[in-house]
């Protein structure tokens, strides 16, 4: 994920706003997918009753 930040920054420094925007949008989409998957997993874990 950090490499994505680096690529976005490189595009900004190069003055390539269109590329920076494209990379930022891709990063947000990927990160949202990862976050939603983690949240779903956590919810599923907490919904399972503890066994005694």
C-alpha positions, 0 to 999 in steps of 0.5 A: 500500500505504501508503494501506491502512496509513493507513486501518487507523490511521484506523479504530483512532483512530476506535475502530472495531475491526471496520473496522480488523480488516477492513482489516488482513485485506484488506491482509494478503491483498493483500500476500501475493498481491503477495509470492507473485507476486514470489517466483514470478517470482524463482524462475522467473528463477533457474531459467532457465540462463544463456546463453553 
